[in-house]
């Protein structure tokens, strides 16, 4: 009896999270590590399927909107961006409606 209960707790802990919990996962963002100054480049990542994704740039300690994209049916998004001002180091993040955001992703120019 105890083995059965222990086994059921173990299986419940190893079971995948429900779909609702998986959608609440943090969005991801990829960008090249180094780009030529002034060049447009591709920013891509993952978010919940169909979600609107806001790509933000870190400027003077604040986040400002740079571009927007929509995740496809598999949760992937991509957008070509070109920051208006040249900087040696640019930091991006992706934010999904509802406030969840990715980790900051630095790019060196």
Secondary structure, 3 states (H helix, E strand, C coil): CHHHHHHHHHHHHHCCCCHHHHHCCCCEEECCCECCCCCCEEEEEECCCCCEEEEEEEECCEEEEEEEEECCCCCEEEEEECCCCCCCEEEEEEEECCCCECCCEEEEC
